[in-house]
């Protein structure tokens, strides 16, 4: 049992390291360094000019506590076939789950420590209070993990189905992060109808216009990715006082959005019936360009409204418009031809 799961952990970490080479490429690392430096300068300036009041300290404590509990899931490395082939080893697996609990606490503990160190200058508490706070955060996360293990064996036997689904969800969440930067093998996607968005489906006879829009609204994580990047852009404009820094961050998020939405082009490649559709080969590219134009049009309108309110000088809003126009008009066409 020890050798089996040790090999699975090793293979999983090896796979992650392979994808991390594409995530932390030269351009992204340079962007992170610039972003980190800008945030540090902003935070130091903020500390020199601001003194946190009691209400603000309470909000920070609650915010750090919530964020520390959101990250990290218990990693069991069980697979679908285990409920058949490892069934005779249930007792050994129950002991193994306790080891998983301890290992899974490493990432939440590191994140909790980083968050506490970041807000420590603003809170200005005693060192003993910070240590107790850190221990409580780790203990709270450990209690949540233990409650999961307890639910899996509440009836006296292991609930293999729930345990396997939890592990697949954990791995899928990690792979989706890597999928933002490169193609990922073994990533499962699910379709959700979302009836409340049916009015956005175009009433058109152009096949790929409808298919790509339908895929954007229902399949994979395209809609969720768009909303997350848009929210991050808006938050950058609201909370970063330096207009140029906020502008750079918004432009990077818009580029990442277009870069990821281009993968819509391969959504229906597995469907052999699309090859016998009585449509021209150029209809596929044209349909994707129409969908990307609609998405970027809505995104640009929202960003322009927010930039006129929060970004100074206002002329920087024009840069957002021009950049999005270039992305949609020229970059998309170049990538699709390539």
N, C-alpha and C positions, 0 to 999 in steps of 0.2 A: 504493500500500500504506500509506504513512504517513497519507494523508488518511482512508482507510477506517477504520483502527484508532483514529485520533485522534477521529473522529466517534463510534465505538462507546464509547470511554472517556468522552467528554463526555456521551453519552446515559445511560450507566450511572450516572455521578456525579449527573447531574440527577435521575434516578429515585430514587436514594438520598436526596438532599436533600429530595425531596418526602415520602418516608416518615419521615424524621427529624423532620419537624414534628409528626408524630403520636406518635413515640417520646418526644421531649423536650417533652411538654406541661407546662402549669403545675404540675399535681399531681405529676407524676413528677420534675420538676426540684426542686420543694420537698422531696420525699422524699429525693432524692439529696443535696441540701445538708445536710439534717439528718443523714443517714447518714454523709456524709463528715466533718461536724463531730464526730459521736460517735466515729468511728473514729480521727480525729486526736487527740482528747483521750485516748482509751484508749491509743493508741500512745505518746504523749508520757509519760503516767503509767508505762507499762511500761518505757520507756527510763530513767526516773529511778530505778526500783527494781530493775532487772534488768541483769546483766552477762552477756553471752553467753560460754559456754565453747567449747572447741575443737570438741567434737562438735556442738554447736548451730550453730556457724559452718559446719561441713562440710555439715550438713543444709540450711542456708539457701542455700549456694552451689549445691548439687545441685538444690534446689527451684526457684530462680530460673532456672537453666540449662534445666531441663525446661520450665518455663512459657513461657520466651521462645521455645522451639522449637515449641510447640504452636500458636501463633497465627500466621496468615499463610499464604497459598497463592499460588503463582505465577499471576498474572492475564494470560491471553493474549488474551481477548476474541474467540476464534475461535467460529464458529457452525457448525451442522450442514451448512449448504449450502456451506461453504468447501471441503470435501473434493472438491467438483465444480468450483466456479467459480474457486477460487484455486489449483487444482492446477498450472497452468503457472508459478505464482510461488513454488514451493517454496524456491528458493535465496534469494529476498528474504525469505521468511518465516523461514528459519533465522537470518538476521541480525537480524530483528525480535525473535525469541525472546530473544536476548541483552539487548536493550533492556528486554524485559518482566522479565527477571531483576533488573535494577537497580531498576526502578520498584517491583517487588514487595517489595524489601528495606526500603522506607521504613517501612511499618507495623511489621514485626518489630524494626527498629532503634529506633523510638520507644518501643515497649513494653519492650524490653531496657533502654533508658536509664532509663525510669520505675521499673522493678523494682530496678535497681541503686541509684538514688537513694533509694528507700524503705528498703532494707535497709542502706544505707551507714552510718547512725548506729549500727546494732547490730553490724555487722562490724568497724568501726573499722580498715579497712585503709589503706594508703598510696594516695594519689591515682593514682600510676602503675599500681598493681595494678588499680584500678577501670577505668582506661582500657584496659589490656591485656585485661581480662575482657570489656569491652564489644566490643572489636574481635573477640575470639574468638567471641563469641556471634553477631555479625553474619556473620562468615566461615563459621561452622558452618551458619547458615541459608542463606547463599549457596551453599555446597557442596551442600546438599540440593536446592535449586532447580536447580542445574546438573546434578545426577544425574538429575532428572526430564527435563530437556531432552535429555540424552544418551540416555536410554532411549527417548524418542520418535523418535529418528533413529539408533538403534543399527544398523539394517540398511542405512543409507545413504539411505533415503527416510523421509519423515515418516510416523509412525503417527497418521493423522488421527483415527481412532476413539478411541484413548486420550487424545489431546489434547483432543478435544471433550468427552468424558466428564468429564475433569478440570475443565474450565472450567464445565460445567453443575453439577457438584458444588459448586464454589466459589460460584457465584451462588445456588444453592439454599440453601446454608448461611446466606448473608447475608439472603436473603429470609425464611427461617424466623425469623430474629431479629426482623425487622420485623413478621412475622405475629403475634408475641406481643402487638402493640399495635393493629394495624389489619388490614383485609382487603388482601391482596396479590395482584396479578394475575400470572399466569404461574408460580405456584408449583406444582411437580409433587410429588405424593405417591405413595408406593408402599405396597402391602400386604404384610405378612409374617405367615405363619400363626402362628408361635410355638406349636408343639404342646404345649410344657410348660405353657402357660397355658389349654389347652382345658378343664380342670376348672373354670375360673372362669365359663365360659359357662353362663347359667342354663337349667335344664331347664323351660321355660315355654312356654305356647301364646300368650302375649302377644307379638305380632309385634315391636313396637318395643323392648320390653325386651331381646329377644335381639339385634336389629339394632344398637342403640346400644352394647350391651356388646361385641358382636363388633367393631364399628368402633373402640371405645376400645382394645381389646387388639391389634388387627391393623393398622388403617389410620392413615395419617398419622403424627403425632408425639405423639399424645395421651398414650400410656403413658410415653414418654420424658420429656415435659414434666412429667408428674406426679411421676415419680421424681426429676427434677432439682430441682424446687422443694421437694420433701420433704427431699432431702438438704441443700439450702441452709438450710432451716429448722432442721434438726438441727444443722448446723455452727454456725449462729448461736447456738443455745442452749448449745453446748459451749464455744465460744471467746470469746463476749462475756460478760464478767463482770457488766456492768450488766443486771440482770434486766428493767428497763423497756425499755431499748433493744433487747434481744434479743426481747422480747415484740412490740414494734412491728414489727420486721423479719419475724417469723413471721406476724403478722396480714396484712402487706402481701403476702407470698408466697401465703398462702391466698386472699386476694382475687384475685390474679393467676391462680391456678389455676382458681377458679370462672369467672372472666371468660373464660378461654381455652376451658375445657371446654364452655361454652355454645355454641360453634361446632359442636359435635356435631349440633346440631339440623338443620343444612343438609347433613349428610353424604350423605343419600340423596335430596336434591332433584333431582339429575340423573337419577335412576331413574324413568322414566315409569311403570313397572309398579307402583310403590308407590301410585300414585293410584287404582288399581283394586282395591287390597286391600279386603276386606270388613271394615274396621275403622272405628271412629268417628274423627272428626278430633281429638278430645281425647286419643286413645290415644297420639299422637305426643308431645305435651307430657308426659303422664303417664309414658310410658316413659323420657323423658330425665330427669325428676325422680327416678325410681327409680335410674337409673344414677349420677347425681350424688350421690344420698344414699349409695349403697354406697361410692363412691370417697372421699367426705368422711368417712364413718364410719371407714374404715381409716386414713385420714390423721390424723383426730383422735385415735384410740386411740394411734397411734405417737407423736404429738406430746405427748399427755398423759403418757405413760410417760417420755419424755425430759425434759419440763419438770419433772416431780416429782423427777428426779435432778439436773438441772443448773441450773434457774432458782430463784432466791431473791428474794423470799419465795414460798412454795409457792402462796399464794392467787392468783398470776398465772396458774397453770394453769387456774383456773376461768374466767378471762377468755378464754383460748383456746377452751375448750369453748363458752362463750356466744356468742362471735363466730362460730365455725363453725356453730353452730346457727342463728343469725340469717341467715347467708349461705345456708345450705341451705334453710331453711324459708321465709324471706320474700324475700330478694334474688333468688333463682332464680325464684320465682313472679312477682315484679314484672317481671323482665327478659323472661321468656317471654311474659307478657301484652303487654308493650310491643312 
